[in-house]
Amino acid sequence: MAATEFERPMRALDDTWIGVNFWSRAGGPHMWRRFDESVVAEELALLAAHSLTVTRSFFFWPDFHPEPYRIDEEKCVAFLRFLDLHVEAGLRTIPTFIVGHMSGQNWDPVWRQGRDLYSDVWMVGRQAWFIGEMVRRFATHPAVSAWLVSNEMPLYGGGGGLMGPAEHTDKDAVRTWGELMVAAVRAAGGTQPVSLGDGAWGSEVMGQDNGFRLSWTAPLTDWIGPHSYHMSDDPVRQHLIPAFNSELCAPFGRPVVMEEFGVTSEFASDHNAADYYRQVLHSTLAAGVTGWLGWNNTDFDMPDEEPYSHHPYEMHFGLTTAEGTPKPALGELGAFAATVREHDLPRAQRAPSHTGLLVSAFLDGDFPFWDPTEAAGIRDALLEGYIAGRLADLQPAVVRETGDVPPLPLLLAPAAKAITAPGARGLQAAAAQGSTVWVSFCSGESLNQRGWWWPDVDASFGIRHEARYGLTRPVEGDTLTFRFERAFGDIAAGEDLVFPVGGSEIVRVMLPVLADDDAVIARDGHGRPAIVAKAAGTGRMLLCTYPLELFAARVPFLDRSALVRLYRALGELAGSRDLVTVSADDVYGDILRHPDGAEFAVVVSQADEPRDVTVATPLAKKDVSLPPLGAVVVPLGGPTTPAGPPQPPSRTARLNDEKGTPQ
């Protein structure tokens, strides 16, 4: 069996940021025009009282830079006092320079006059000059923890974002702009960490190229900052998308900070918003995130002022009401901050994984004559593979096809239409070295070169495919049954699994194959091979003739129990369920370790009902009681940390330590 582990680094900055994006309820984006020191002091004191450590603040660009060669010094005096108030409250802040986009509206300095922010030399120079002026004024202030170049620049300067597809953007100009803005920070004496504030919405995460590619932004900056305001049609997806996005950022070698996330009271009740905060905080911690900034600190009572007059839901993203009363979500954020501090989790690292989730190079690759609309299907099937892997106790690590494919005990390649020939060869080489390699067929979601782009299918999997050019073998009905002809992991011979089928008629297809009987693991309801195995060196190649993960991704409010059961069987077969297991298929866990060996389990429930579960590792076993959608960090013991109960926040899990026994 392959013995390779895959390291999952948990990179952190010197400061651990757990806080909020900040606008005062006295003015919102226009707070600098009517700076109310007493209200701001009250707001900061409340954040500090909830164990928060940092804010992200904003130079509203039209106010601070009213003329091309002039700074508004009155606004700078207000910002200096704002920094002093942070010191008095025991907080720090991350100022953001180019704030032209905010809360559903773009705001230009009057002198911009339509000039391009990326490619107009004079306009780029004015931005760099403004950044330098702000850094020179404030870089030595003890409240400044770091810098952000922009607020969601793809939505302001062009390039697209969460609101829709990418616009045509000069990608070379975007990169040069980013390089010059960071250089301006450094040239003016800014030694603190710096990042771009673009939201991490580019190719490597979202599958759309908006010019901000992690391949160049990560080496340029000190952290990667996803912004997550996604909408979904399934609660588990909704909870785990921020963690999945963070995992996609992790291979690029920088700390990952949840720079923005949150909910508006128009879209979620207070208790559901608190549940969402709890889920995002703990799931992203398990995914290696080391900083969290909720959006935002307060509601606003400004219905007649833009942007709130036309985007009224933007008034109520706050963790406090417009009167300053804390909402339940602030309690969740504060309790999480206390837990992170109590267990000194910034010192922790994630335990290595024995399962790899392969990211097709076609998610972000700039390949000729490739339909980029297919990237959404690749991403969504990958997300379902990630969720099933989480719930099956596989703790999957993201493995990019563009690197060397490591011979992990289990490698998952879920329902990708396209893979490169070197990538397919890498998976087969891993199998020869002992890996169990799971590959599911997929012919995509468009008619453009519809078919599976896997090279030499027959030789790879020991089958004879019977695909017809330009045609497909349709799958009828909304469910699909696999009957297992032989034992498969912990699935018994004769057992049936019923999978949901979703997607358009283009998606609802399968790959007809002929295979020797002794190679067939499972058949569909028509007796056709559904899972086929081929021995390869000391490992095996497994082909699923259906795009199960893409089917699942296209079903709302999904019952994914069969897919989780299948992934658990894959883990048992490969021997990769050996880090931590949880005794319920709707609760998952992961392991964090201090350098001295002390271990902690991050346990997160996706159940709407209470769950009493057993969390087991090779060295310990703990019984944990979880309320609906509960989450907790469980100390498991180690050289310097006794295994004892955590301090649970409201509605998080309660550890029944008396039942815990060594194993």
C-alpha positions in Angstrom: 0.0 0.0 0.0 1.1 3.5 -0.7 2.5 5.1 2.4 2.8 8.7 1.2 1.2 11.4 3.4 0.2 14.7 2.0 1.1 17.7 4.2 -1.7 20.3 4.7 0.2 23.3 6.0 -1.7 25.7 8.2 0.1 29.0 7.6 -0.4 31.9 9.9 0.6 35.6 10.0 2.2 37.0 13.2 -1.2 38.4 14.3 -4.2 36.1 14.5 -7.1 38.1 13.1 -10.5 37.4 14.5 -12.7 40.4 13.9 -14.9 42.3 11.6 -15.0 44.6 8.6 -15.8 48.0 10.1 -18.0 50.9 9.2 -19.5 53.0 12.0 -23.3 53.0 12.4 -22.8 56.8 12.5 -22.4 57.2 8.7 -21.6 53.9 7.1 -19.3 54.5 4.1 -19.6 58.2 4.8 -18.5 58.0 8.4 -15.4 60.1 7.7 -17.6 63.1 6.7 -19.3 63.1 10.1 -16.9 61.2 12.3 -18.6 60.5 15.7 -15.8 59.6 18.1 -18.0 58.6 20.9 -20.0 56.2 18.8 -16.9 54.7 17.3 -15.3 54.2 20.7 -18.5 52.5 21.9 -18.5 50.2 18.9 -14.8 49.2 19.3 -15.2 48.6 23.0 -18.1 46.2 22.3 -15.9 44.2 19.8 -13.1 44.0 22.3 -15.5 42.8 24.9 -16.4 39.9 22.6 -12.7 38.7 22.4 -12.2 40.2 18.9 -8.8 41.5 18.1 -8.9 43.4 14.7 -11.0 45.4 12.3 -10.7 46.0 8.6 -11.1 49.7 7.9 -11.6 51.6 4.7 -10.3 54.8 3.1 -13.4 55.7 1.2 -11.5 56.8 -1.9 -13.8 59.7 -3.1 -13.5 61.3 0.3 -9.8 60.9 1.0 -8.6 61.7 -2.5 -10.9 64.6 -3.7 -8.4 65.9 -6.4 -5.7 64.1 -8.4 -2.9 65.6 -6.4 -4.6 66.4 -3.1 -5.4 64.4 0.1 -8.2 65.6 2.3 -6.3 66.2 5.5 -9.5 66.6 7.6 -10.4 63.0 6.8 -6.8 61.9 7.7 -7.2 63.6 11.1 -10.4 61.6 11.7 -8.6 58.4 10.6 -5.7 59.1 13.0 -8.1 59.4 15.8 -9.8 56.2 14.7 -6.4 54.5 15.0 -5.9 55.9 18.5 -9.3 54.6 19.5 -8.2 51.1 18.4 -5.1 51.3 20.7 -7.3 52.4 23.6 -9.7 49.5 23.0 -6.8 46.9 22.6 -7.5 46.4 18.9 -5.6 46.7 15.7 -6.9 47.4 12.1 -6.2 46.6 8.5 -6.7 49.8 6.4 -7.9 49.3 2.8 -6.8 51.9 0.2 -8.7 51.8 -3.1 -12.3 51.7 -1.8 -14.4 52.5 -4.9 -16.7 49.5 -4.6 -18.9 49.2 -1.5 -22.1 47.4 -0.8 -23.6 47.2 -4.2 -22.4 50.4 -5.7 -19.2 51.8 -7.3 -18.0 55.2 -6.1 -15.5 57.2 -8.2 -13.5 60.2 -7.3 -15.0 63.0 -9.5 -11.8 63.4 -11.4 -11.6 59.8 -12.6 -13.9 60.5 -15.6 -14.0 57.0 -16.9 -10.3 56.3 -17.0 -9.2 52.7 -16.8 -7.9 51.8 -13.4 -5.5 49.1 -14.7 -4.1 50.3 -18.0 -4.3 54.1 -17.9 -0.8 55.1 -16.9 -1.8 58.4 -15.2 -4.7 56.7 -13.4 -2.4 53.9 -12.1 0.0 56.6 -11.0 -2.7 58.4 -9.0 -3.6 55.2 -7.2 0.0 54.4 -6.3 0.5 58.0 -5.1 -2.6 57.8 -2.9 -1.4 54.6 -1.4 2.0 56.0 -0.7 0.5 59.1 1.0 -1.7 57.0 3.3 1.2 54.7 4.2 3.5 57.6 4.9 1.0 59.1 7.3 0.0 56.0 9.2 2.5 53.2 8.8 4.2 53.8 12.1 1.0 53.8 14.1 0.8 50.8 16.5 -2.8 50.1 15.5 -1.9 49.2 11.9 -1.7 45.5 11.6 -1.6 45.1 7.8 -2.7 46.7 4.5 -5.2 45.9 1.8 -4.8 47.4 -1.6 -8.5 47.4 -2.6 -12.0 46.4 -1.8 -13.1 43.8 -4.3 -11.2 45.3 -7.2 -12.8 43.0 -9.8 -16.1 44.5 -9.1 -14.7 48.1 -9.3 -12.0 48.0 -12.0 -13.5 45.2 -14.0 -12.9 41.5 -14.2 -16.1 40.0 -12.7 -16.7 38.4 -9.3 -19.4 36.8 -7.4 -22.1 38.9 -9.1 -21.6 37.3 -12.6 -19.3 36.2 -15.3 -15.9 37.8 -15.9 -15.8 40.8 -18.2 -13.0 41.1 -20.8 -10.0 42.4 -18.9 -6.4 43.0 -19.9 -4.9 40.4 -17.6 -1.4 41.6 -18.1 -2.5 45.1 -17.0 -4.2 43.7 -14.0 -1.1 41.9 -12.9 1.1 44.9 -13.5 -1.4 47.1 -11.5 -1.2 44.7 -8.6 2.6 44.7 -8.7 2.8 48.5 -8.7 0.3 48.9 -5.9 2.2 46.5 -3.6 5.4 48.3 -4.6 3.9 51.6 -3.6 3.1 50.3 -0.1 6.7 49.1 0.3 8.3 52.2 -1.2 6.4 54.4 1.3 7.7 52.5 4.3 4.9 50.0 4.8 6.5 47.0 6.4 3.3 45.3 7.5 1.8 42.4 5.6 -0.1 43.4 2.5 -2.6 41.7 0.2 -4.9 42.9 -2.7 -8.5 42.5 -1.4 -9.6 41.0 -4.7 -11.8 38.3 -3.0 -10.0 35.3 -4.5 -12.6 34.9 -7.2 -10.3 34.0 -10.0 -9.7 30.8 -12.0 -8.1 28.6 -9.4 -11.0 29.0 -7.1 -14.1 29.9 -9.1 -13.1 28.7 -12.6 -13.4 32.1 -14.2 -10.4 34.2 -15.2 -10.9 37.8 -13.9 -7.2 38.6 -14.2 -6.5 38.0 -10.5 -4.9 34.6 -10.6 -3.5 33.1 -7.5 -0.4 31.9 -9.4 0.8 35.6 -9.4 -1.1 37.2 -6.5 0.1 34.7 -3.9 3.9 35.3 -4.5 3.2 39.0 -4.5 1.2 39.2 -1.3 1.4 38.0 2.3 -2.0 36.2 2.5 -4.9 35.1 0.4 -8.3 36.5 1.3 -11.4 34.8 0.1 -14.7 36.7 0.2 -17.7 34.4 0.5 -21.3 35.5 -0.2 -22.3 32.4 -2.2 -25.9 31.2 -2.6 -26.7 27.5 -2.8 -29.6 25.0 -3.1 -28.4 22.6 -0.4 -27.6 23.3 3.3 -24.4 21.2 3.4 -23.0 22.9 0.3 -23.9 26.3 1.8 -22.0 25.5 5.0 -18.9 24.0 3.3 -18.3 26.2 0.2 -16.2 28.7 2.2 -14.0 25.8 3.5 -13.8 24.3 0.0 -12.7 27.7 -1.5 -10.1 28.0 1.2 -8.8 24.5 0.4 -8.4 25.5 -3.2 -6.4 28.5 -2.1 -4.1 26.5 0.2 -1.7 25.0 -2.4 -0.4 28.5 -3.3 1.7 28.8 -0.2 0.3 31.7 1.7 -1.9 32.0 4.9 -5.6 31.9 4.1 -7.8 34.5 5.8 -11.6 34.7 5.5 -11.4 38.3 4.6 -15.2 38.7 4.2 -18.2 36.5 5.0 -21.5 37.1 6.6 -25.3 37.2 6.2 -27.9 39.9 6.2 -30.9 39.7 8.5 -33.1 40.1 5.4 -31.9 36.7 4.1 -31.5 34.8 7.4 -33.1 34.9 10.8 -30.8 35.8 13.8 -30.6 32.2 15.0 -29.9 30.9 11.5 -27.3 33.5 11.0 -25.6 32.4 14.2 -25.7 28.8 12.9 -24.1 29.9 9.7 -21.3 31.8 11.5 -20.6 28.8 13.6 -20.4 26.5 10.6 -18.2 28.8 8.6 -15.8 29.5 11.4 -15.3 25.8 12.4 -15.3 24.3 8.9 -12.7 26.8 7.7 -10.6 26.3 10.8 -10.6 22.6 9.8 -9.7 23.7 6.3 -6.5 25.5 7.5 -7.8 29.1 7.7 -6.0 31.2 10.3 -7.9 34.5 10.2 -11.6 35.6 10.1 -13.2 38.9 9.4 -17.0 38.9 9.4 -19.0 41.4 7.4 -19.7 43.5 9.2 -19.7 45.1 12.7 -23.1 46.9 12.6 -26.4 47.4 10.9 -27.3 50.9 9.6 -30.4 53.0 9.8 -29.8 54.9 6.5 -32.7 53.9 4.2 -32.6 57.1 2.2 -28.8 57.1 1.5 -27.0 55.2 -1.2 -26.2 52.4 -1.4 -28.8 51.4 1.1 -31.7 53.1 -0.7 -31.4 50.7 -3.6 -29.8 47.8 -1.8 -31.7 47.9 1.4 -30.6 44.4 2.5 -27.0 45.8 2.8 -28.1 47.7 5.9 -28.4 44.6 8.0 -25.3 42.5 7.6 -24.2 43.7 11.1 -23.2 41.7 14.1 -25.0 44.3 16.1 -28.2 46.2 15.4 -28.2 49.9 14.4 -28.7 50.6 18.1 -25.6 48.7 19.1 -27.3 45.6 20.5 -25.3 42.4 19.8 -26.9 39.8 17.6 -26.4 36.0 18.3 -23.8 35.8 15.5 -21.5 38.1 17.4 -21.7 35.7 20.3 -20.6 32.9 18.0 -17.7 34.9 16.7 -16.6 35.9 20.2 -16.9 32.4 21.5 -14.8 31.1 18.6 -12.2 33.7 19.3 -12.0 32.6 22.9 -11.6 29.0 21.9 -8.8 29.8 19.5 -7.0 31.7 22.2 -7.7 29.1 24.9 -6.2 26.3 22.9 -3.5 28.4 21.3 -4.6 27.2 17.9 -2.5 29.6 15.9 0.4 27.3 16.8 -1.4 24.3 15.4 -1.0 22.4 12.1 -3.4 20.2 10.3 -2.5 16.5 10.4 -1.3 15.1 7.1 -3.9 13.5 4.9 -3.9 10.1 3.2 -6.6 11.1 0.7 -6.0 13.4 -2.3 -8.8 15.2 -4.2 -7.5 15.9 -7.7 -8.2 19.3 -9.2 -8.3 19.1 -12.9 -6.0 21.5 -14.7 -9.0 22.5 -16.8 -10.5 24.3 -13.8 -8.1 27.2 -14.3 -6.0 26.2 -17.3 -5.8 28.6 -20.2 -6.1 25.9 -22.9 -6.8 26.6 -26.5 -10.2 25.6 -27.9 -11.6 24.7 -24.5 -15.0 25.9 -23.5 -14.5 27.7 -20.2 -18.2 27.3 -19.2 -17.3 23.6 -18.5 -15.2 24.8 -15.5 -18.4 25.2 -13.4 -19.2 21.5 -13.7 -15.6 20.6 -12.8 -15.7 22.8 -9.7 -19.2 21.6 -8.6 -18.4 17.9 -8.9 -15.1 18.6 -7.0 -17.1 20.3 -4.3 -19.4 17.2 -4.0 -16.3 15.0 -3.8 -14.9 17.2 -1.1 -18.2 17.1 0.9 -18.5 13.3 0.6 -14.9 12.9 1.5 -15.4 15.1 4.6 -18.5 13.2 5.8 -16.8 9.8 5.1 -13.9 10.7 7.4 -11.3 11.0 4.6 -10.1 14.5 5.4 -9.3 15.0 1.7 -6.4 17.2 0.7 -6.5 19.3 -2.5 -4.0 18.0 -5.0 -3.5 20.0 -8.2 -3.1 18.1 -11.4 -0.5 20.6 -12.6 2.0 19.3 -9.9 3.3 15.9 -9.2 0.5 13.5 -8.3 1.5 11.9 -4.9 1.0 8.2 -4.5 -1.4 8.6 -1.6 -3.4 5.6 -0.3 -6.5 7.1 -1.9 -6.8 9.5 -4.9 -10.2 10.8 -5.9 -10.8 12.3 -9.4 -14.5 13.1 -9.3 -16.5 13.6 -12.6 -14.2 15.9 -14.6 -14.9 16.0 -18.3 -11.2 16.9 -19.1 -7.9 15.9 -17.7 -4.5 16.4 -19.3 -2.6 13.4 -20.6 0.3 13.9 -18.1 -2.3 14.1 -15.3 -3.9 10.8 -16.3 -0.4 9.3 -16.5 0.3 10.6 -13.0 -2.7 8.9 -11.6 -1.8 5.6 -13.2 1.8 5.9 -11.9 0.4 6.5 -8.4 -1.7 3.3 -8.8 1.3 1.4 -9.8 3.0 2.6 -6.6 0.1 1.4 -4.4 -2.6 4.0 -4.6 -6.3 3.3 -4.9 -7.4 5.7 -7.7 -11.1 6.5 -8.1 -12.1 8.1 -11.4 -15.7 8.8 -12.4 -16.7 9.3 -16.0 -18.1 12.7 -17.2 -18.8 14.0 -20.7 -19.5 17.6 -19.5 -22.4 20.0 -19.6 -22.1 21.4 -23.1 -22.3 20.0 -26.6 -18.8 21.3 -27.4 -16.7 18.2 -28.0 -19.0 16.3 -25.8 -17.3 13.2 -24.5 -14.8 12.2 -21.9 -11.3 13.6 -22.5 -9.5 10.8 -20.7 -6.7 9.4 -22.9 -6.8 5.6 -23.8 -9.8 4.7 -21.6 -9.6 1.0 -22.4 -6.0 0.5 -21.5 -6.3 2.6 -18.4 -9.2 0.7 -16.8 -9.0 -2.7 -18.5 -12.4 -2.3 -20.3 -13.8 -1.9 -23.8 -15.9 1.2 -24.1 -18.8 1.3 -26.4 -19.3 5.1 -26.7 -20.7 6.4 -30.0 -19.4 9.5 -31.6 -21.6 12.5 -31.0 -24.1 10.5 -29.0 -24.6 9.5 -25.4 -26.2 6.7 -23.4 -29.0 8.5 -21.5 -29.8 7.9 -17.8 -33.5 7.9 -17.2 -35.2 8.7 -13.9 -34.1 10.7 -10.9 -32.3 7.8 -9.1 -29.7 5.2 -10.0 -29.1 1.9 -8.2 -25.8 0.1 -7.9 -25.8 -3.5 -6.8 -22.4 -4.7 -5.5 -21.4 -8.1 -6.9 -18.5 -8.4 -4.4 -17.4 -6.9 -1.1 -16.0 -3.4 -1.6 -14.5 -1.9 1.5 -17.2 -2.1 4.1 -20.0 -2.6 1.5 -21.1 -6.2 1.5 -21.7 -8.3 -1.7 -25.3 -8.0 -2.7 -25.8 -4.5 -1.1 -27.6 -1.8 -3.1 -26.8 1.9 -3.1 -29.3 4.3 -4.6 -27.8 7.6 -5.9 -29.7 10.7 -6.9 -29.5 11.9 -10.5 -29.6 15.6 -11.4 -28.6 17.9 -14.2 -29.7 18.5 -17.8 -30.1 15.8 -20.4 -26.5 16.5 -21.4 -25.3 15.6 -18.0 -27.6 12.6 -17.4 -25.5 10.1 -19.4 -23.2 7.2 -18.7 -20.3 5.4 -20.4 -21.3 2.0 -21.7 -18.4 -0.5 -21.3 -17.7 -4.2 -21.6 -15.6 -5.7 -18.8 -14.6 -9.1 -17.6 -17.0 -10.4 -14.8 -14.2 -10.6 -12.3 -13.3 -6.9 -12.8 -16.9 -5.7 -12.2 -17.4 -4.4 -8.6 -21.0 -3.1 -9.1 -23.7 -3.1 -11.8 -26.5 -0.7 -12.5 -30.2 -1.7 -12.6 -29.8 -2.8 -16.3 -26.9 -5.2 -15.4 -24.3 -2.9 -17.0 -20.9 -2.4 -15.3 -21.1 0.6 -13.0 -17.8 0.2 -11.1 -14.8 -1.6 -12.6 -11.5 -2.4 -11.1 -8.1 -2.9 -12.7 -5.0 -4.0 -10.8 -2.1 -1.7 -11.5 1.3 -2.6 -9.8 0.6 -2.7 -6.1 -2.5 -0.5 -6.4 -5.7 -0.3 -8.5 -7.6 1.9 -10.9 -11.3 2.1 -10.3 -13.7 3.4 -13.0 -17.2 4.6 -12.2 -19.2 4.7 -15.5 -21.5 7.4 -14.1 -20.7 11.0 -13.2 -22.0 10.5 -9.6 -20.5 13.6 -8.2 -21.9 15.9 -11.0 -25.3 14.2 -10.7 -25.2 15.0 -7.0 -24.1 18.6 -7.6 -27.2 19.2 -9.7 -29.7 18.0 -7.1 -31.1 20.6 -4.6 -31.4 19.6 -0.9 -29.5 16.5 -1.7 -29.6 13.1 0.1 -25.9 12.3 -0.3 -26.0 9.3 2.1 -25.2 6.8 -0.8 -22.3 8.9 -2.0 -20.9 9.2 1.5 -21.3 5.5 2.0 -19.4 4.8 -1.3 -16.6 7.2 -0.3 -16.3 5.6 3.1 -16.0 2.2 1.4 -13.2 3.7 -0.8 -11.5 4.9 2.4 -11.8 1.4 4.0 -10.5 -0.2 0.9 -7.5 2.1 0.6 -6.8 2.2 4.4 -7.1 6.0 4.4 -9.7 6.4 7.2 -7.0 6.4 9.9 -6.8 10.0 11.1 -10.1 10.6 12.9 -13.5 9.1 12.5 -16.9 10.2 13.7 -19.8 7.8 14.3 -22.4 9.6 12.2 -22.4 10.3 8.5 -23.6 13.8 9.0 -20.9 14.9 11.4 -17.2 15.2 10.4 -13.9 15.9 12.1 -10.4 16.8 11.5 -7.2 17.0 13.6 -5.0 19.9 14.5 -1.7 19.3 16.2 0.6 21.6 18.3 4.3 21.2 17.6 4.6 19.5 21.0 2.2 16.8 19.9 -1.0 18.0 21.7 -4.0 17.2 19.5 -7.4 18.8 19.0 -10.4 17.5 17.0 -12.5 20.0 15.1 -16.0 18.4 15.0 -18.8 19.9 12.9 -22.3 18.6 12.6 -24.5 19.0 9.5 -27.5 17.6 11.2 -30.6 19.6 12.0 -31.1 17.4 15.1 -28.9 16.8 18.1 -26.2 14.2 17.6 -24.4 12.1 20.2 -21.2 10.8 18.5 -18.0 9.1 19.2 -14.8 10.8 17.9 -12.0 8.3 17.5 -8.4 8.6 16.6 -5.6 5.9 16.9 -4.8 7.2 20.4 -8.1 8.4 21.9 -11.8 8.1 21.9 -14.3 10.8 23.0 -18.0 11.0 23.2 -19.4 14.3 22.1 -22.9 15.7 22.3 -23.8 18.1 19.6 -26.9 20.3 19.3 -28.4 21.0 15.9 -25.6 22.2 13.5 -23.2 22.2 16.5 -19.4 22.5 16.3 -16.7 22.3 18.8 -12.9 22.0 19.2 -12.2 18.9 21.4 -8.8 18.6 23.2 -7.6 15.0 22.7 -4.6 15.2 24.9 -0.8 15.2 24.3 2.5 15.8 26.1 1.4 19.1 27.6 -2.4 19.3 27.1 -4.6 17.0 29.2 -7.7 15.7 27.5 -10.4 17.7 29.1 -13.7 19.4 28.2 -13.7 22.5 26.0 -15.4 25.7 27.0 -18.4 25.5 24.8 -20.0 28.6 23.3 -23.8 28.9 23.0 -25.3 26.0 20.9 -21.9 24.4 20.3 -21.0 20.9 21.3 -20.7 19.6 24.8 -18.0 17.1 25.6 -18.9 14.3 27.9 -15.4 13.7 29.2 -16.3 11.0 31.7 -17.0 8.7 28.7 -13.6 9.4 27.1 -11.3 6.4 27.3 -7.9 5.7 25.7 -7.9 3.4 22.7 
